[in-house]
């Protein structure tokens, strides 16, 4: 371990302690201290795919939130703690890639003779819209606002930060976490809907 690594670990240990004690400025300092190296490691692991930035922001959000909540017992292990979270997130992304590839292959093998929507397809689209609304409804007011401002109203990060009283790091972390929760809740609702639909089809087959 070289002197620069020792210095970084020492700095991050002190910063982590300040974060746990409620120092919000320390959160920005930790972010600035590790973000460059973290982005490099995640980029290499994910081959600089489209999930890179969201994964980096998720790692920092989880790390800072957990440190703030006192879940890091030894502040000298702050760097190792962040790397552990990073490895878990990378594993999740790779697993999601594999599942998405399988779904894509399955869809490619399907034959769709008519692109016009039949009543069943229209019902499924209506169900999907309901699921999206339910997913949005599960978010906090702040989470809904930041997603709506950025993705729907096309507001700049600078405008959102100014009007929502956020600094740049808070904006990035909050946006990333809001997206992650929206996706997680949406997938959960969709899974339950598919299970329910399967049960109805089985009941209908049994009654026939």
Helices and strands as residue ranges (DSSP letters): H 3-20, H 24-45, H 52-68, G 75-77, H 78-109, H 119-137, H 141-147, I 148-152, H 157-164, H 168-207
